[in-house]
Amino acid sequence: MPNKVIIIDYGSQVTQLIARRVREAGIYSEIHPCTVKASEVAAMKPQAIILSGGPASVGSKDAPVLDRGFFELGVPVLGICYGMQLIADGLGGRLSRSETREYGPAELTLTAASPLWEGLPETTKVWMSHGDKVMTPPPGFSVIGRTPTLDVAAMACDEKKIYAVQFHPEVHHTVLGTTIINNFLFRICGLVPDWTMTSFVDRVVKEMAAKVGDRQVICALSGGIDSTVVAVLLHRAIGKNLHCIFVDNGLLRKNEVEEVRHLLGDNLDLNLTVVDASERFLSRLKGVDDPEKKRKIIGHTFIEIFDEESKKIPHVDFLAQGTLYPDVIESTSAKGPSAVIKSHHNVGGLPDHMKLSLIEPLRELFKDEVRQLGRELGLPEYLVSRQPFPGPGLAIRIIGDVTKEKADILRLADFIFRDELSKSREAQNLSQFFAVLTNTRSVGVMGDGRTYDHTLALRAVTTDDFMTADWARIPYDILDCISTRIVNEVPGVNRIVYDITSKPPATIEWE
């Protein structure tokens, strides 16, 4: 097993970014909820522990608490934001609880030499997001950094190898945050990078083969990179005992069924069954405009169909799906006291009546890691780079109730958007792009006549991790061409708007 860093999640919405930065450095990391005990962490045999940030105030009612046993494990500890406050409070320092939060950029001045600062200039830009602050470090700790508003912005106890920073080194806004994290991993912990996609493939294939044995597995295949990678991994592990099921829910992109059948059935030689359930999905979504209800209806219907299909295959014991880390963190606070952003149809387990066990080999991976994994598995680049597409499909890109007419309008408009971006080669500069059919109608003039038709929104973002994203600056001439084509070619649309909101405060999808 490779080196391992355990991250304790105290509820920060960017805890996943800590894991991402550690993995980018070639070190395997796992996130565990703040309820985990030190004895449980000890059994995991970590080489280091990182305490995440969080929204709570130390000492307040129901605030996550620190297990001081983490400091008895004999491994280096790094506290970030709330993690730093827990260290200070738990080891005898003094905190100041404030009524207002400091949120945004700050200038960090290094006040003492430290292996944490190796390679950093005397001052550097960092990103703050906190309410409470450390007034006095615990005994044995020295102050190693300050900002204009914080006398104790970083502290260290070299003897015990405990380090803490009030800012967030894991976010891109902290200019040299990666250097700080790498200094902790390599200079302080003395780790050697030994976690790669090659080692991940070897480990997962062996684990899946041992877990499944001679039994059968069905794979919920969407045609996207996540479920495709799951299918290829399992195909390596169990061969023809894998049965892929692709459900046409009537909410797919243009030509999606034909593409999936060709790419995965013909080219990859997977056992593929295509189920046309479009009428079932659309009938159940009739009149439903609440996005959470849409997701739940779609999720339950998917499970129902997989259950039906599984009964047609003898000795099926497992359902495999492509759940990722961002799905989990936005759906549940199970790993810590994080706020639930939205539910994902493939997160949360299976109903009791369904006698299948879940297999989710990508549950702890980020989207970019899955793409790396796809390349490692030898998948063609056009498949690896394929646009992300949510499991609920066009249903969460149609604001308001879902109908076949609306789905057909959006399907064609979305195709034109993607087609023009591809032809202009602008697509290669974007992380994700799609159209949204809003529930707003507006007056227009077409062919000297008055229209009262749909307003369509275009969404395009750039991102490294899909946890945060910036809106894409698509050239105006390309947007003009896209708008003209959609209005001329798509019946029922007479106005196009472009979404210029980043994540946060918005999410990438509208629902």
Number of C-alpha atoms within 10 A of each C-alpha: 8 16 17 21 27 21 27 25 30 27 24 19 21 20 26 23 20 26 24 22 19 23 21 16 19 19 23 22 24 19 20 17 18 21 17 15 15 17 13 9 18 16 8 13 14 21 19 25 24 24 27 27 28 25 19 19 19 24 12 10 8 10 14 23 16 22 16 14 13 19 17 11 18 14 19 23 27 22 27 25 28 30 26 27 29 26 26 24 20 16 16 13 17 16 17 13 15 12 7 9 12 15 12 12 14 20 16 23 18 20 19 15 11 17 14 22 19 14 11 13 11 13 14 16 16 22 23 22 18 23 19 21 26 25 17 19 24 19 11 12 20 18 18 23 24 22 20 10 12 15 16 21 26 29 27 24 19 15 8 15 17 21 25 29 23 29 27 24 24 25 19 15 16 21 15 19 22 19 16 20 21 20 19 25 24 16 14 21 18 13 18 13 17 15 19 19 17 12 12 16 16 12 12 16 19 15 14 18 17 12 13 17 12 11 15 20 28 27 27 23 27 24 22 19 24 25 23 27 25 24 28 22 21 26 23 16 22 21 16 14 19 25 26 25 20 20 21 17 22 20 26 22 17 16 10 14 18 9 12 20 18 13 16 20 16 12 10 15 13 19 19 19 15 15 15 14 15 15 13 13 21 19 12 14 19 13 12 15 17 13 20 16 13 23 23 16 17 24 18 15 18 21 18 14 14 20 17 12 16 24 10 9 12 9 13 20 16 20 24 23 25 27 23 21 16 18 20 21 26 18 20 19 16 17 19 23 22 22 15 14 14 17 20 22 24 25 19 12 9 15 11 7 7 14 14 18 14 16 21 17 21 21 16 18 20 23 19 16 18 22 20 15 25 24 17 14 16 11 17 11 11 8 17 21 16 14 17 15 19 16 22 21 18 26 31 24 23 25 19 19 17 24 19 15 10 19 22 19 21 28 22 17 29 23 17 22 22 17 14 17 21 12 9 10 11 14 18 11 13 18 21 22 22 24 27 27 27 18 13 13 16 12 13 15 10 11 6 7 7 10 16 15 16 22 19 27 19 20 20 23 24 18 17 13 16 18 20 20 22 19 21 21 13 16 9 9 9 15 19 11 14 21 22 14 15 23 17 13 14 16 14 20 23 23 20 20 15 17 15 14 17 18 16 11 9 13 16 22 16 16 17
